[in-house]
Amino acid sequence: MELLQDAFQYYINNQSFFWNATRQHLVLSSFAMVISLLIALPIGIWIAKRTGIAQVVINIFNAFRVVPSLAILFLALPYLGLGFFPSLIALTVLAFPPVLINTYTGIRGVDAFTIEAATGMGMTKTQVMTKIEIPLAIPAIVTGIRIASVEVISSATLASFIGGGGLGDFITRGFALYDVPIMLVGAIPVALLALSSESFWSLFLRRYQVPEN
């Protein structure tokens, strides 16, 4: 309890720094997610219709999943330098695999008889994709987005190691000073943000209803 009280007091004394770091964290995480969605979703849809190349693409992006987040950040360092941009690139790469793979899996998982029925009704390939396959794949796609968002929000704390800012600044400062309350000022909000994202997308999945007809 005393640690939490000390953490709260540190927050009171550094509110401007805290809210600026929170803004940086949210901007960094949001931009990384938006960029990854704009690229990974179309690629996932594209490879779902090209099984020959799909496994190659998936294996390439799966390789990034076994690389620690901190390693990705430091790999970007020699080429992109310090600051917001290399952190954004690293987090975007981190978000790619779950979005891409779940999009591919969702599209491929649509029942073949449903697609045949839609084609038999005179729908074009584009109409089948936009009106049948993508809507039916939404649960899988959203699951990928949920996983990616939690990973990005959590891993964005590591951006402070290369000058990317965010709530990780409190954690690194706390480590440097051996001060647990300072670390908590960064760690607790990050945990709450990750849990909020998890809850939001989980609620969306529960409320989402695939039309039966």
N, C-alpha and C positions, 0 to 999 in steps of 0.2 A: 504493500500500500504506500509505503514511504517513497518507493521508486516512482510510482505513478504521480504522487504529489509533487516530487521534484521535477518530473517531466512536464507536468502541467505548469509549474512555476516558470520553467525555462521557456515554454511556449508563450506564456503571458509576457515575458520579457523580450521575446523575439518574434512577435506576431507578424511584423512586416516581412521578415526573412522567411517565416513559415509559409505565409500565403503566396509569396513569390515563388518559393520552391514547389508548392502544390500546383500552382498554375503551370510552371515549367513541366512538371511530371505529367499532368493531364494533357498538355499540348503535345509533348513528345509521344506519349502512348497513343493518343488519338490519331496523330498524323501517321504513325507507323501502321496502325490498324487500317486506316483509310487507304493508304498506298498499297498495302498487301492485298486488301480486298479488290481494289481496282485491277490488280495484275493477276492474283492467284485465282479468282473466280472465273475469268474468261479462259485461263489456261486449263483449269480443271474441267470446264465444260467442253473445251476443244479436245483434250486428250481422251475424254470419255467416249468419243466416237472414233478414236484412233488407237485401238488396243496395242498395235505394234510398237508405237512410240510411248505409250502410257507408262509401261513398266520402267523404261529408261528414265523418264522424267521423275517418276515417283521415287526411284532409287536415289537419284541425285538429291532431291529435296529431303529424303529420309536421312541422308548422310548428315545434313545440318542438325538434325534432331539429337544426334549423339554428341555434338560439339557443345560444350558448356557455354552459357551465355557470355560469361566473362571472356572466354577465349575468342568468341566472335568479335567482341568489342576491341580486344587488343590486336586481332588480325586486321581490323580496319584502320588501326592507328597509323601504321607506316604510310598508308596510301591516302588517307583522308584527313589525317591530323587530329587535333583535339576539338572538342566543342559539341554543339547540338547536331550538326549534320552527320558526322560519323556515328553518333549514337542512334540517330534516326535510321540510318542504313542498316545497322546491326540489328535493331529491333524489328525492322521490316522483314529482314531475312529470317529472324526467329519466328515471326508470325506466319510465314509462307506455308510450311509443311502441313499443319492441321487444317488450314483453310483449303488448300489445294487438294489434299488427299480426301477430305470429307466431301468436297464438291464432286470429285471423281466418283467416289463410292456411292454417293446419293444418286447421281445420274445413272450409273451402271445398275443400281439396285431397283430401278423402276421396272415393273413387271412387263415382260415382252408382249404378253397378250393385250395389255392396255395400249401399248404403242401400236400394235397391229390393228386394234379396233379403231383407234384414232385415225390411222392412215386409211383404213377402209371407209371411214366417213368422209374422206376427201381432204383431210388436213395436209398441209405442206409440211416439210421437215422443220421449217422455222416455227410453224404453228404448234407442231407436236412438242418441240423443245420448250417454247415459251408458255404454252397453255397446259401441258401435261407433265413433261419431265421435270422442269425446274420447280413447279409448285409441289410435286410429290417428293422432290429431293430436299425441300426446305428444312425438314427436321435434321437431316444429316449435315447440311450446310451450316445451320445455326449452331449445331454442336461443335463444329470446327471453329466457328467464330468465338464461341464461348471459351473453348480451350485456349485459343490464341490470345484472346483479350486478357485472360488471367495470367498467362505466361508473360505477356508484354508488360502489364502493369507491375508485376513482381520483378521482372528483370530490369525494368527502367531504373531501379535503384542503383544498378551497377554503372549507369551512365556517369555518375559523379566521378568515377575513377579516371575518366578521360575528359573531364570538364563539361559534361553534358547537362549538369545541373539536376534539379529535381529533388525529391525527398531523400534520395540517397545521400545528399550532402550532410544531412544530420547524422546518418549512420556512420559515414566515414569520419566525420568529426568526432563522434562519440568513441569510435575505435581509437582514433589518434590520441584522445585525451583520457582513455580508459574510463569513460563516463557513460554508464548505462542509461540514465535518464535522457541524455541527449539522443542516444540511439533510439530510444522508445518514441521520441517526438517524430522521428522519421518512419520507424517500423510500424507503429500502430496505424497511422493513416493509410500506409500502403496496404496493410492487411485488410483494412475496412474497404478500401477502393476495390481490391481484388474480390472480396466477398460480395460487394455490391454488384460488380459486373457479373459474377457467377450467378447471383440470385436473379438479376434482370433477365439474362438469357435463358435461365432455367424456367422462369415464369413465362417467358415468351413461348417456349416449347410446350409448356403445359396448356397454354391458352390457344396455341395454333391448332386449328382443325383442318385436316385435308378434306376437301369436298368429296362426297361419295359419288356424285354424279357430275 
